[in-house]
Amino acid sequence: MKLVKHLLDRKGREVTSIAEDASVLDAIKMMADRSIGSLLVMDGDALKGIVTERDYARKVIVKGRSSKSTQVREIMTTKVCTANSHQTVNDCMTVMSEKRIRHLPVVEDEKVVGLISIGDLVHAIIEDQQEEIEQLAQYISS
């Protein structure tokens, strides 16, 4: 089974972040420009929270708030579930399913080293299953 570090080696360790005093409008523009669904909220190297499209929909749009005047800190999730690079893909999938979240920051020694999404995990699981099927087919045919 693949580990989180294998996913990060393949996809890269770039993390897109925003400050907690930024406007929600800036956050949404940044997500749209990069075609991503979440931003880590950082203060230097310190992880302060995460803001997602879901946060925007539920805490700004539905409540009729202004994207320009609302700060990220007002809608971000502060109790962030994280992973480490030595966890398995299956472990992360379990956490994400149980917590109903789509993004996990990867933290090592209290420093963010990457971000994985539910899509990254699904892709890795499909790859593993395809490899296993090919190995079984070779075993059967030999």
DSSP file (Angstrom, degrees, kcal/mol; ACC not computed):
  #  RESIDUE AA STRUCTURE BP1 BP2  ACC     N-H-->O    O-->H-N    N-H-->O    O-->H-N    TCO  KAPPA ALPHA  PHI   PSI    X-CA   Y-CA   Z-CA
    1    1 A M              0   0    0      0, 0.0     2,-0.1     0, 0.0   124,-0.1   0.000 360.0 360.0 360.0 140.5    0.0    0.0    0.0
    2    2 A K        -     0   0    0    122,-0.1    87,-2.4     1,-0.1    88,-0.3  -0.371 360.0-138.7 -72.9 149.3    1.2    3.5   -0.9
    3    3 A L  B >>  -A   88   0A   0     85,-0.2     4,-1.4    86,-0.1     3,-0.9  -0.656  26.7-107.8-101.7 162.8    2.2    6.0    1.8
    4    4 A V  H 3> S+     0   0    0     83,-2.5     4,-2.4    80,-0.3     5,-0.2   0.871 118.9  61.2 -56.9 -38.4    1.4    9.7    1.8
    5    5 A K  H 3> S+     0   0    0     80,-2.3     4,-2.2    82,-0.3    -1,-0.3   0.842 100.5  54.5 -61.4 -31.4    5.0   10.4    1.0
    6    6 A H  H <> S+     0   0    0     -3,-0.9     4,-1.6    79,-0.3    -1,-0.2   0.896 108.1  49.2 -67.3 -39.7    4.7    8.5   -2.3
    7    7 A L  H  X S+     0   0    0     -4,-1.4     4,-3.0     1,-0.2     5,-0.3   0.933 112.3  47.5 -63.1 -45.2    1.7   10.7   -3.2
    8    8 A L  H  X S+     0   0    0     -4,-2.4     4,-2.3     1,-0.2    -2,-0.2   0.865 107.6  56.2 -66.2 -35.5    3.6   13.8   -2.4
    9    9 A D  H  < S+     0   0    0     -4,-2.2    -1,-0.2    -5,-0.2    -2,-0.2   0.887 115.5  38.8 -61.2 -37.3    6.6   12.6   -4.4
   10   10 A R  H  < S+     0   0    0     -4,-1.6    -2,-0.2    -5,-0.1    -1,-0.2   0.922 126.3  31.9 -79.8 -46.2    4.4   12.2   -7.4
   11   11 A K  H  < S-     0   0    0     -4,-3.0    -3,-0.2     1,-0.2     3,-0.2   0.695 109.9-115.2 -90.0 -19.0    2.2   15.3   -7.1
   12   12 A G     <  -     0   0    0     -4,-2.3    -1,-0.2    -5,-0.3    -2,-0.1  -0.270  13.6-101.6 102.9 166.3    4.6   17.7   -5.5
   13   13 A R        +     0   0    0    101,-0.1     2,-0.2    -2,-0.1    -1,-0.1   0.202  66.5 135.4-114.2  13.6    4.7   19.4   -2.2
   14   14 A E        -     0   0    0     -3,-0.2     2,-0.4   100,-0.1   101,-0.2  -0.446  34.8-165.4 -66.9 133.7    3.5   22.9   -3.2
   15   15 A V        -     0   0    0     -2,-0.2     2,-0.5    99,-0.1    24,-0.1  -0.985  10.7-147.1-123.7 129.3    0.9   24.2   -0.8
   16   16 A T        +     0   0    0     -2,-0.4    24,-1.9    22,-0.2     2,-0.3  -0.842  30.2 171.5 -96.3 128.0   -1.3   27.2   -1.6
   17   17 A S  E     -b   40   0B   0     -2,-0.5     2,-0.3    22,-0.2    24,-0.2  -0.838  21.3-160.1-135.4 169.5   -2.1   29.3    1.4
   18   18 A I  E     -b   41   0B   0     22,-2.2    24,-2.0    -2,-0.3     2,-0.2  -0.967  29.0-104.5-145.3 156.8   -3.7   32.5    2.5
   19   19 A A    >   -     0   0    0     -2,-0.3     3,-1.4    22,-0.2    53,-0.3  -0.532  28.5-121.8 -82.7 152.8   -3.5   34.7    5.6
   20   20 A E  T 3  S+     0   0    0     22,-0.3    53,-2.4     1,-0.3    54,-0.2   0.699 110.6  56.7 -70.5 -18.1   -6.4   34.7    8.0
   21   21 A D  T 3  S+     0   0    0     51,-0.2    -1,-0.3    50,-0.1     2,-0.1   0.428  84.0 108.2 -92.8   2.6   -6.9   38.5    7.6
   22   22 A A  S <  S-     0   0    0     -3,-1.4    50,-2.9     1,-0.1    51,-0.3  -0.354  79.1-100.1 -71.0 158.1   -7.4   38.2    3.9
   23   23 A S  B  >  -E   71   0C   0     48,-0.2     4,-1.8     1,-0.1    48,-0.2  -0.460  20.6-123.1 -77.6 153.9  -10.9   38.7    2.5
   24   24 A V  H  > S+     0   0    0     46,-2.8     4,-2.8    43,-0.6     5,-0.2   0.854 113.7  60.6 -62.9 -34.5  -13.0   35.7    1.5
   25   25 A L  H  > S+     0   0    0     42,-2.3     4,-2.5    45,-0.3    -1,-0.2   0.922 104.0  48.8 -59.1 -44.4  -13.2   37.2   -2.0
   26   26 A D  H  > S+     0   0    0     41,-0.3     4,-2.3     1,-0.2    -1,-0.2   0.895 111.6  50.5 -61.2 -39.9   -9.4   37.0   -2.3
   27   27 A A  H  X S+     0   0    0     -4,-1.8     4,-2.4     2,-0.2    -2,-0.2   0.933 111.3  46.7 -64.4 -46.0   -9.5   33.4   -1.1
   28   28 A I  H  X S+     0   0    0     -4,-2.8     4,-2.6     1,-0.2    -2,-0.2   0.898 112.1  50.8 -65.1 -40.7  -12.2   32.4   -3.6
   29   29 A K  H  X S+     0   0    0     -4,-2.5     4,-2.9    -5,-0.2    -1,-0.2   0.918 110.2  50.3 -61.2 -42.6  -10.4   34.2   -6.5
   30   30 A M  H  X S+     0   0    0     -4,-2.3     4,-1.6     2,-0.2    -2,-0.2   0.912 111.6  47.5 -63.2 -42.7   -7.2   32.3   -5.5
   31   31 A M  H  X>S+     0   0    0     -4,-2.4     5,-2.2     2,-0.2     4,-0.8   0.924 114.0  47.5 -63.8 -43.3   -9.0   29.0   -5.5
   32   32 A A  H ><5S+     0   0    0     -4,-2.6     3,-0.7     1,-0.2    -2,-0.2   0.919 110.2  51.9 -64.4 -43.9  -10.6   29.7   -8.8
   33   33 A D  H 3<5S+     0   0    0     -4,-2.9    -1,-0.2     1,-0.2    -2,-0.2   0.832 119.1  36.5 -61.5 -32.7   -7.4   30.8  -10.4
   34   34 A R  H 3<5S-     0   0    0     -4,-1.6    -1,-0.2    -5,-0.2    -2,-0.2   0.411 106.0-124.5-101.9   0.4   -5.6   27.6   -9.3
   35   35 A S  T <<5 +     0   0    0     -4,-0.8     2,-0.3    -3,-0.7    -3,-0.2   0.926  65.8 133.1  54.0  49.4   -8.6   25.3   -9.9
   36   36 A I      < -     0   0    0     -5,-2.2    -1,-0.2    -6,-0.1    -2,-0.1  -0.860  56.4-142.0-126.2 162.5   -8.4   24.1   -6.3
   37   37 A G  S    S+     0   0    0     -2,-0.3    16,-2.0     1,-0.1    17,-0.3   0.411  77.0  28.4-107.1   0.9  -11.1   23.6   -3.6
   38   38 A S  E     - C   0  52B   0     14,-0.2     2,-0.4    15,-0.1    14,-0.2  -0.995  54.3-153.6-156.6 159.9   -9.2   24.7   -0.5
   39   39 A L  E     - C   0  51B   0     12,-2.6    12,-2.6    -2,-0.3     2,-0.3  -0.997  23.7-125.8-132.7 139.4   -6.5   26.9    0.9
   40   40 A L  E     -bC  17  50B   0    -24,-1.9   -22,-2.2    -2,-0.4     2,-0.7  -0.671  22.4-134.8 -79.0 140.9   -4.5   26.4    4.0
   41   41 A V  E     +bC  18  49B   0      8,-3.0     7,-3.2    -2,-0.3     8,-1.5  -0.885  35.2 179.6 -99.5 116.5   -4.6   29.4    6.3
   42   42 A M  E     - C   0  47B   0    -24,-2.0     2,-0.4    -2,-0.7   -22,-0.3  -0.866  34.8-162.1-123.9 150.1   -1.1   30.1    7.5
   43   43 A D  E >  S- C   0  46B   0      3,-2.5     3,-1.9    -2,-0.3     2,-0.4  -0.870  80.6 -55.9-124.0  93.9    0.8   32.5    9.7
   44   44 A G  T 3  S-     0   0    0     -2,-0.4     0, 0.0     1,-0.3     0, 0.0  -0.615 121.9 -20.2  67.4-123.5    4.3   32.1    8.5
   45   45 A D  T 3  S+     0   0    0     -2,-0.4    67,-0.6    -3,-0.1     2,-0.4   0.478 116.4 105.5 -91.2  -3.9    5.0   28.4    8.9
   46   46 A A  E <   -C   43   0B   0     -3,-1.9    -3,-2.5    65,-0.1     2,-0.6  -0.657  68.7-135.4 -86.4 127.2    2.2   27.9   11.4
   47   47 A L  E     +C   42   0B   0     -2,-0.4    -5,-0.2    63,-0.2    33,-0.1  -0.703  29.2 170.3 -78.7 117.4   -1.0   26.2   10.2
   48   48 A K  E     -     0   0B   0     -7,-3.2     2,-0.3    -2,-0.6    -6,-0.2   0.698  56.3 -57.5-100.3 -26.0   -4.0   28.2   11.5
   49   49 A G  E     -C   41   0B   0     -8,-1.5    -8,-3.0    30,-0.1     2,-0.3  -0.982  47.9 -95.8 172.9-168.3   -6.8   26.6    9.6
   50   50 A I  E     -CD  40  77B   0     27,-1.9    27,-3.0    -2,-0.3     2,-0.4  -0.995  20.5-158.4-141.3 142.0   -8.2   25.6    6.3
   51   51 A V  E     -C   39   0B   0    -12,-2.6   -12,-2.6    -2,-0.3     2,-0.3  -0.987  18.1-178.3-123.8 133.6  -10.8   27.4    4.2
   52   52 A T  E  >  -C   38   0B   0     -2,-0.4     4,-2.0   -14,-0.2   -14,-0.2  -0.763  44.3-105.9-126.4 168.1  -12.8   25.5    1.5
   53   53 A E  H  > S+     0   0    0    -16,-2.0     4,-2.6    -2,-0.3     5,-0.2   0.859 122.5  57.2 -59.6 -34.5  -15.4   26.1   -1.1
   54   54 A R  H  > S+     0   0    0    -17,-0.3     4,-2.6     2,-0.2     5,-0.3   0.908 103.8  51.4 -64.2 -42.4  -17.8   24.4    1.3
   55   55 A D  H  > S+     0   0    0      1,-0.2     4,-2.8     2,-0.2     5,-0.4   0.924 111.0  49.5 -58.0 -43.9  -17.0   27.0    4.0
   56   56 A Y  H  X>S+     0   0    0     -4,-2.0     5,-2.0     1,-0.2     4,-1.7   0.936 112.6  45.8 -61.3 -47.9  -17.7   29.7    1.5
   57   57 A A  I  <>S+     0   0    0     -4,-2.6     5,-2.2     3,-0.2    -2,-0.2   0.915 122.0  35.5 -63.1 -43.9  -21.0   28.2    0.4
   58   58 A R  I  <5S+     0   0    0     -4,-2.6    -2,-0.2    -5,-0.2    -1,-0.2   0.802 126.6  33.9 -83.6 -30.5  -22.3   27.5    3.9
   59   59 A K  I  <5S+     0   0    0     -4,-2.8    -3,-0.2    -5,-0.3    -2,-0.2   0.548 131.9  19.7-108.4  -9.0  -20.9   30.5    5.9
   60   60 A V  I  X>S+     0   0    0     -4,-1.7     5,-2.4    -5,-0.4     4,-0.5   0.656 125.3  38.4-120.4 -64.0  -21.0   33.3    3.3
   61   61 A I  I >4<S+     0   0    0     -5,-2.0     3,-1.6     1,-0.2    -3,-0.2   0.953 119.7  44.3 -58.6 -56.5  -23.4   32.6    0.5
   62   62 A V  T 34<S+     0   0    0     -5,-2.2    -1,-0.2     1,-0.3    -4,-0.1   0.824 116.7  47.5 -61.7 -32.1  -26.2   31.0    2.5
   63   63 A K  T 345S-     0   0    0     -6,-0.2    -1,-0.3     2,-0.0    -2,-0.2   0.417 110.8-120.2 -92.0   2.9  -25.9   33.6    5.2
   64   64 A G  T <<5 +     0   0    0     -3,-1.6    -3,-0.2    -4,-0.5     2,-0.1   0.784  58.0 154.8  68.7  27.6  -26.0   36.5    2.8
   65   65 A R      < -     0   0    0     -5,-2.4     2,-0.5     1,-0.1    -1,-0.2  -0.428  48.1-103.8 -85.4 162.9  -22.6   37.8    3.9
   66   66 A S     >  -     0   0    0      1,-0.1     4,-1.4    -2,-0.1   -42,-0.2  -0.753  15.6-153.4 -89.7 127.6  -20.3   39.9    1.8
   67   67 A S  T  4 S+     0   0    0     -2,-0.5   -42,-2.3     1,-0.2   -43,-0.6   0.817  96.3  53.0 -66.0 -30.8  -17.2   38.1    0.3
   68   68 A K  T  4 S+     0   0    0    -44,-0.2    -1,-0.2     1,-0.2   -42,-0.1   0.896 116.0  35.1 -72.4 -40.9  -15.4   41.5    0.2
   69   69 A S  T  4 S+     0   0    0    -46,-0.1     2,-0.5     2,-0.1    -2,-0.2   0.563  98.4  90.0 -96.1  -8.1  -15.9   42.4    3.9
   70   70 A T     <  -     0   0    0     -4,-1.4   -46,-2.8     2,-0.0   -45,-0.3  -0.758  69.8-140.1 -90.2 131.9  -15.7   39.0    5.4
   71   71 A Q  B >   -E   23   0C   0     -2,-0.5     3,-1.6   -48,-0.2     4,-0.5  -0.595  19.2-117.9 -89.6 153.2  -12.3   37.8    6.5
   72   72 A V  G >> S+     0   0    0    -50,-2.9     4,-2.0     1,-0.3     3,-1.7   0.870 112.4  64.0 -54.1 -40.6  -11.0   34.3    6.1
   73   73 A R  G 34 S+     0   0    0    -53,-2.4    -1,-0.3   -51,-0.3   -52,-0.1   0.759  95.6  60.9 -58.6 -24.6  -10.6   33.9    9.9
   74   74 A E  G <4 S+     0   0    0     -3,-1.6    -1,-0.3   -54,-0.2    -2,-0.2   0.708 118.9  23.3 -77.2 -19.7  -14.4   34.3   10.2
   75   75 A I  T <4 S+     0   0    0     -3,-1.7    -2,-0.2    -4,-0.5    -1,-0.2   0.512  94.7 111.5-123.0  -8.7  -15.2   31.2    8.1
   76   76 A M     <  -     0   0    0     -4,-2.0     2,-0.5   -56,-0.1   -25,-0.2  -0.237  68.9-116.4 -70.3 157.3  -12.1   29.0    8.3
   77   77 A T  B     -D   50   0B   0    -27,-3.0   -27,-1.9     1,-0.1     3,-0.1  -0.837  27.6-174.7 -90.3 125.3  -12.1   25.7   10.0
   78   78 A T        +     0   0    0     -2,-0.5     2,-1.4   -29,-0.2    -1,-0.1   0.739  69.7  71.3 -97.2 -25.4   -9.6   25.9   12.9
   79   79 A K  S    S-     0   0    0    -29,-0.1     2,-0.5     2,-0.0    -1,-0.2  -0.698  75.9-174.3 -91.5  87.1   -9.6   22.2   14.1
   80   80 A V        -     0   0    0     -2,-1.4     2,-0.3   -33,-0.1    24,-0.1  -0.702  21.2-139.3 -92.4 126.3   -7.8   20.8   11.1
   81   81 A C        -     0   0    0     -2,-0.5     2,-0.3    22,-0.2    22,-0.0  -0.649  30.6-172.3 -75.4 137.7   -7.3   17.1   10.7
   82   82 A T        -     0   0    0     -2,-0.3     2,-0.3    22,-0.2    24,-0.2  -0.839  15.7-150.3-129.1 167.5   -3.8   16.4    9.4
   83   83 A A  B     -f  106   0D   0     22,-2.5    24,-3.1    -2,-0.3     2,-0.3  -0.829  12.7-133.9-125.6 167.5   -1.8   13.4    8.1
   84   84 A N    >   -     0   0    0     -2,-0.3     3,-1.7    22,-0.2   -80,-0.3  -0.854  30.1-107.9-119.4 164.8    1.9   12.6    8.2
   85   85 A S  T 3  S+     0   0    0     -2,-0.3   -80,-2.3     1,-0.3   -79,-0.3   0.615 114.2  58.1 -69.7 -11.3    4.0   11.3    5.3
   86   86 A H  T 3  S+     0   0    0    -82,-0.2    -1,-0.3   -83,-0.1     2,-0.1   0.424  81.7 105.0 -99.6   1.2    4.3    7.8    6.8
   87   87 A Q  S <  S-     0   0    0     -3,-1.7   -83,-2.5     1,-0.1   -82,-0.3  -0.476  74.2-113.2 -76.2 153.1    0.5    7.1    6.9
   88   88 A T  B  >  -A    3   0A   0    -85,-0.2     4,-2.0    -2,-0.1   -85,-0.2  -0.450  18.9-116.4 -82.7 160.2   -1.0    4.8    4.4
   89   89 A V  H  > S+     0   0    0    -87,-2.4     4,-2.4     1,-0.2     5,-0.2   0.890 117.8  54.2 -59.2 -40.6   -3.4    5.9    1.7
   90   90 A N  H  > S+     0   0    0    -88,-0.3     4,-2.2     2,-0.2    -1,-0.2   0.895 105.3  52.6 -64.1 -40.2   -6.1    3.7    3.3
   91   91 A D  H  > S+     0   0    0      1,-0.2     4,-2.1     2,-0.2    -1,-0.2   0.933 111.9  46.0 -59.4 -45.3   -5.6    5.3    6.7
   92   92 A C  H  X S+     0   0    0     -4,-2.0     4,-2.8     1,-0.2     5,-0.2   0.885 109.7  53.9 -66.3 -38.7   -6.1    8.8    5.2
   93   93 A M  H  X S+     0   0    0     -4,-2.4     4,-2.3     2,-0.2    -1,-0.2   0.899 108.4  50.7 -62.1 -39.9   -9.2    7.6    3.2
   94   94 A T  H  X S+     0   0    0     -4,-2.2     4,-2.8     2,-0.2     5,-0.2   0.938 111.7  46.9 -62.2 -47.8  -10.7    6.3    6.5
   95   95 A V  H  X S+     0   0    0     -4,-2.1     4,-2.6     1,-0.2     5,-0.2   0.933 113.8  47.7 -59.8 -47.5  -10.1    9.7    8.2
   96   96 A M  H  X>S+     0   0    0     -4,-2.8     5,-1.9     1,-0.2     4,-0.9   0.882 114.0  47.1 -65.1 -38.2  -11.5   11.7    5.3
   97   97 A S  H  <5S+     0   0    0     -4,-2.3     3,-0.2    -5,-0.2    -1,-0.2   0.934 114.7  45.5 -67.8 -46.2  -14.5    9.4    5.1
   98   98 A E  H  <5S+     0   0    0     -4,-2.8    -2,-0.2     1,-0.2    -1,-0.2   0.888 120.4  39.0 -65.5 -39.2  -15.3    9.5    8.8
   99   99 A K  H  <5S-     0   0    0     -4,-2.6    -1,-0.2    -5,-0.2    -2,-0.2   0.541 104.4-129.3 -88.6  -7.8  -14.7   13.3    9.1
  100  100 A R  T  <5 +     0   0    0     -4,-0.9     2,-0.3    -3,-0.2    -3,-0.2   0.935  60.2 138.2  57.0  50.0  -16.5   14.0    5.8
  101  101 A I      < -     0   0    0     -5,-1.9    -1,-0.2    -6,-0.2    -2,-0.1  -0.839  47.4-156.6-122.1 161.3  -13.6   16.1    4.6
  102  102 A R  S    S+     0   0    0     -2,-0.3    16,-1.9     1,-0.2     2,-0.4   0.464  73.1  51.6-116.5  -4.9  -11.9   16.4    1.2
  103  103 A H  E     - G   0 117D   0     14,-0.2    14,-0.2    15,-0.1   -22,-0.2  -0.998  53.6-171.2-139.9 138.6   -8.4   17.8    2.0
  104  104 A L  E     - G   0 116D   0     12,-2.9    12,-2.6    -2,-0.4     2,-0.2  -0.970  18.2-141.2-129.4 116.8   -5.7   16.8    4.5
  105  105 A P  E     - G   0 115D   0      0, 0.0   -22,-2.5     0, 0.0     2,-0.6  -0.522  20.1-133.7 -68.4 143.7   -2.6   18.9    5.2
  106  106 A V  E     -fG  83 114D   0      8,-3.0     7,-3.3   -24,-0.2     8,-1.0  -0.905  26.6-170.8-103.4 122.6    0.5   16.8    5.6
  107  107 A V  E     + G   0 112D   0    -24,-3.1     2,-0.4    -2,-0.6     5,-0.2  -0.943  13.6 177.6-122.0 132.8    2.5   17.8    8.6
  108  108 A E  E >  S- G   0 111D   0      3,-2.7     3,-1.8    -2,-0.4   -24,-0.0  -0.999  77.6  -8.6-131.4 129.3    6.0   16.7    9.7
  109  109 A D  T 3  S-     0   0    0     -2,-0.4    -1,-0.1     1,-0.3     3,-0.1   0.891 129.3 -57.2  50.1  44.4    7.7   18.2   12.8
  110  110 A E  T 3  S+     0   0    0      1,-0.2     2,-0.4    -3,-0.0    -1,-0.3   0.663 116.9 112.9  62.9  19.7    4.9   20.8   13.1
  111  111 A K  E <  S-G  108   0D   0     -3,-1.8    -3,-2.7   -65,-0.1     2,-0.4  -0.979  71.7-120.0-123.6 134.9    5.6   22.0    9.5
  112  112 A V  E     +G  107   0D   0    -67,-0.6    -5,-0.2    -2,-0.4     3,-0.1  -0.574  33.7 171.1 -72.4 125.3    3.2   21.7    6.6
  113  113 A V  E     -     0   0D   0     -7,-3.3     2,-0.3    -2,-0.4    -6,-0.2   0.389  59.6 -28.8-116.0  -0.5    5.0   19.7    3.9
  114  114 A G  E     -G  106   0D   0     -8,-1.0    -8,-3.0     2,-0.0     2,-0.3  -0.975  52.2-115.7 170.7-179.2    2.1   19.1    1.5
  115  115 A L  E     -G  105   0D   0     -2,-0.3     2,-0.4   -10,-0.3  -101,-0.0  -0.985  20.5-164.2-145.5 131.6   -1.6   18.7    1.0
  116  116 A I  E     -G  104   0D   0    -12,-2.6   -12,-2.9    -2,-0.3     2,-0.3  -0.900   6.5-154.2-118.3 150.5   -3.6   15.7   -0.3
  117  117 A S  E  >  -G  103   0D   0     -2,-0.4     4,-1.8   -14,-0.2   -14,-0.2  -0.722  33.9-106.8-115.9 166.5   -7.1   15.5   -1.6
  118  118 A I  H  > S+     0   0    0    -16,-1.9     4,-2.6    -2,-0.3     5,-0.2   0.854 121.9  57.8 -59.4 -34.7   -9.7   12.8   -1.7
  119  119 A G  H  > S+     0   0    0    -17,-0.3     4,-2.4     1,-0.2    -1,-0.2   0.888 102.5  52.7 -63.6 -39.5   -9.0   12.7   -5.5
  120  120 A D  H  > S+     0   0    0     -3,-0.2     4,-2.1     2,-0.2    -1,-0.2   0.910 111.6  46.9 -60.4 -42.2   -5.3   11.9   -4.8
  121  121 A L  H  X S+     0   0    0     -4,-1.8     4,-2.5     2,-0.2    -2,-0.2   0.918 111.1  49.8 -68.0 -44.4   -6.3    9.0   -2.6
  122  122 A V  H  X S+     0   0    0     -4,-2.6     4,-2.5     1,-0.2     5,-0.2   0.923 111.2  50.5 -60.5 -44.0   -8.8    7.6   -5.0
  123  123 A H  H  X S+     0   0    0     -4,-2.4     4,-2.3     1,-0.2    -1,-0.2   0.916 111.3  48.2 -60.1 -44.3   -6.3    7.8   -7.8
  124  124 A A  H  X S+     0   0    0     -4,-2.1     4,-2.3     2,-0.2    -1,-0.2   0.893 111.3  49.9 -65.0 -40.4   -3.7    6.0   -5.7
  125  125 A I  H  X S+     0   0    0     -4,-2.5     4,-2.4     2,-0.2    -1,-0.2   0.909 110.5  49.8 -66.0 -41.7   -6.1    3.3   -4.7
  126  126 A I  H  X S+     0   0    0     -4,-2.5     4,-2.4     2,-0.2    -2,-0.2   0.919 110.4  50.7 -62.6 -43.5   -7.1    2.7   -8.3
  127  127 A E  H  X S+     0   0    0     -4,-2.3     4,-2.3     1,-0.2    -2,-0.2   0.927 110.6  49.1 -58.9 -45.6   -3.5    2.4   -9.3
  128  128 A D  H  X S+     0   0    0     -4,-2.3     4,-2.2     1,-0.2    -1,-0.2   0.906 111.5  49.1 -61.0 -42.5   -2.8   -0.1   -6.5
  129  129 A Q  H  X S+     0   0    0     -4,-2.4     4,-2.4     2,-0.2    -1,-0.2   0.889 110.1  50.8 -66.0 -39.0   -5.8   -2.2   -7.6
  130  130 A Q  H  X S+     0   0    0     -4,-2.4     4,-2.3     2,-0.2    -1,-0.2   0.910 110.5  49.4 -64.6 -41.5   -4.8   -2.2  -11.2
  131  131 A E  H  X S+     0   0    0     -4,-2.3     4,-2.3     2,-0.2    -2,-0.2   0.910 111.5  49.3 -62.6 -42.2   -1.3   -3.3  -10.3
  132  132 A E  H  X S+     0   0    0     -4,-2.2     4,-2.5     2,-0.2    -2,-0.2   0.900 109.9  50.8 -65.4 -40.8   -2.7   -6.1   -8.2
  133  133 A I  H  X S+     0   0    0     -4,-2.4     4,-2.5     2,-0.2    -1,-0.2   0.923 110.7  49.3 -62.1 -44.1   -5.0   -7.2  -11.0
  134  134 A E  H  X S+     0   0    0     -4,-2.3     4,-2.2     1,-0.2    -2,-0.2   0.902 111.3  49.3 -62.7 -41.3   -2.1   -7.3  -13.4
  135  135 A Q  H  X S+     0   0    0     -4,-2.3     4,-2.2     2,-0.2    -2,-0.2   0.911 112.2  47.8 -64.7 -42.0    0.0   -9.4  -10.9
  136  136 A L  H  X S+     0   0    0     -4,-2.5     4,-2.6     2,-0.2    -2,-0.2   0.896 110.7  51.5 -65.8 -39.4   -2.8  -11.8  -10.4
  137  137 A A  H  X S+     0   0    0     -4,-2.5     4,-2.2     2,-0.2    -2,-0.2   0.907 111.3  47.5 -63.4 -41.3   -3.4  -12.2  -14.1
  138  138 A Q  H  X S+     0   0    0     -4,-2.2     4,-0.9     2,-0.2    -2,-0.2   0.895 112.0  50.4 -65.8 -39.4    0.3  -12.9  -14.6
  139  139 A Y  H >< S+     0   0    0     -4,-2.2     3,-0.5     1,-0.2    -2,-0.2   0.919 112.0  46.9 -63.7 -44.5    0.3  -15.4  -11.8
  140  140 A I  H 3< S+     0   0    0     -4,-2.6    -2,-0.2     1,-0.2    -1,-0.2   0.890 112.5  49.4 -65.7 -39.7   -2.7  -17.2  -13.2
  141  141 A S  H 3<        0   0    0     -4,-2.2    -1,-0.2     1,-0.2    -2,-0.2   0.597 360.0 360.0 -79.6  -9.4   -1.3  -17.3  -16.8
  142  142 A S    <<        0   0    0     -4,-0.9    -1,-0.2    -3,-0.5    -2,-0.2   0.467 360.0 360.0 -98.9 360.0    2.1  -18.7  -15.7
